[in-house]
Amino acid sequence: MCPQGFRQQQQRNIRKFILQNILRSVTLLIDVANTITESHKPPIPYHTSALSGEAWVDELLTGHPECIRTELSMHRAAFLELISTLQGLGHSNSKHIMLKEQLAIFLYTCITGLTL
């Protein structure tokens, strides 16, 4: 191969090497951008029930058995037994809030650290 042909081959190899590295860099930047975009998706609301207060507690008691366990960390039977025990100890509904709602608020706050 003549020196001119060797030089042209070297230049093609260098261009190919540069192009490959540019493509790798672009691919890496796209991956980083996708990762950043995915991590900044808006949160999906968890509490979407239109119900509040006593209706929410009734929904927990009559809905899927795992809902009450997830929200209050106890099964329906345990919740109802606790209500019965509290009533036996003299606790009752307040003027505006039923006893079962009071207990649900207390348990929910204890379990999650959040308020309704």
C-alpha positions as CSV (number, residue, x, y, z in Angstrom):
1,M,0.0,0.0,0.0
2,C,1.3,3.4,-0.9
3,P,1.8,6.1,1.8
4,Q,-1.1,8.0,0.4
5,G,-3.5,5.0,0.7
6,F,-2.2,4.2,4.1
7,R,-2.9,7.7,5.3
8,Q,-6.4,7.6,3.8
9,Q,-7.1,4.3,5.6
10,Q,-5.8,5.8,8.9
11,Q,-8.1,8.8,8.5
12,R,-11.1,6.6,7.8
13,N,-10.3,4.5,10.9
14,I,-10.0,7.7,13.0
15,R,-13.3,9.0,11.6
16,K,-15.0,5.6,12.3
17,F,-13.5,5.6,15.9
18,I,-14.8,9.2,16.5
19,L,-18.2,8.4,15.1
20,Q,-18.5,5.3,17.3
21,N,-17.6,7.3,20.4
22,I,-20.1,10.0,19.5
23,L,-22.8,7.4,19.0
24,R,-21.9,5.8,22.4
25,S,-22.0,9.3,24.1
26,V,-25.4,10.1,22.5
27,T,-26.8,6.7,23.6
28,L,-25.5,7.3,27.2
29,L,-27.0,10.8,27.3
30,I,-30.4,9.4,26.1
31,D,-30.3,6.7,28.8
32,V,-29.5,9.3,31.4
33,A,-32.3,11.6,30.2
34,N,-34.7,8.7,30.3
35,T,-33.7,7.8,33.8
36,I,-34.1,11.4,35.0
37,T,-37.5,11.7,33.2
38,E,-38.8,8.5,34.7
39,S,-37.7,9.4,38.2
40,H,-39.6,12.8,38.0
41,K,-43.0,11.4,37.1
42,P,-45.8,13.0,39.0
43,P,-46.9,10.9,42.0
44,I,-50.0,8.8,41.7
45,P,-52.5,9.8,44.3
46,Y,-53.1,7.0,46.9
47,H,-56.2,8.4,48.6
48,T,-58.7,8.6,45.8
49,S,-61.9,7.7,47.6
50,A,-64.6,10.3,47.4
51,L,-65.7,9.1,50.8
52,S,-64.6,10.6,54.1
53,G,-65.4,10.0,57.8
54,E,-67.9,7.4,58.6
55,A,-68.6,6.5,55.0
56,W,-64.8,5.7,54.6
57,V,-64.9,3.5,57.6
58,D,-68.0,1.7,56.3
59,E,-66.3,1.2,53.0
60,L,-63.3,-0.4,54.8
61,L,-65.6,-2.6,56.8
62,T,-67.7,-3.8,53.8
63,G,-65.1,-3.7,51.0
64,H,-62.2,-6.0,50.1
65,P,-60.9,-7.7,53.3
66,E,-57.3,-6.5,52.6
67,C,-58.3,-2.8,52.4
68,I,-59.0,-2.5,56.1
69,R,-55.8,-4.5,56.9
70,T,-53.8,-2.2,54.7
71,E,-55.2,1.0,56.0
72,L,-55.6,0.2,59.7
73,S,-53.2,-2.8,60.1
74,M,-55.9,-5.1,61.4
75,H,-58.6,-7.4,60.0
76,R,-62.3,-6.5,60.1
77,A,-63.0,-9.0,62.9
78,A,-60.3,-7.6,65.1
79,F,-61.5,-4.0,64.5
80,L,-65.1,-4.9,65.4
81,E,-63.9,-6.8,68.5
82,L,-61.9,-3.7,69.5
83,I,-65.0,-1.5,69.0
84,S,-67.0,-3.9,71.2
85,T,-64.3,-3.9,73.9
86,L,-64.2,-0.1,73.9
87,Q,-68.0,0.1,74.2
88,G,-67.8,-2.3,77.1
89,L,-65.3,0.0,78.8
90,G,-67.8,2.9,78.5
91,H,-66.5,4.6,75.3
92,S,-69.2,5.8,72.9
93,N,-69.9,8.0,70.0
94,S,-69.1,11.7,70.4
95,K,-71.5,14.4,69.4
96,H,-70.2,14.5,65.8
97,I,-68.0,11.4,65.3
98,M,-69.0,7.7,65.6
99,L,-66.7,5.5,67.8
100,K,-65.7,3.4,64.8
101,E,-64.6,6.5,63.0
102,Q,-62.6,7.7,66.1
103,L,-60.9,4.4,66.3
104,A,-60.1,4.3,62.6
105,I,-58.6,7.8,62.7
106,F,-56.5,6.8,65.7
107,L,-55.3,3.5,64.1
108,Y,-54.6,5.2,60.7
109,T,-52.5,7.9,62.4
110,C,-50.6,5.4,64.4
111,I,-49.9,3.1,61.4
112,T,-49.0,5.8,58.8
113,G,-47.9,8.8,60.9
114,L,-50.2,10.8,58.7
115,T,-53.6,12.4,59.3
116,L,-56.7,12.0,57.2
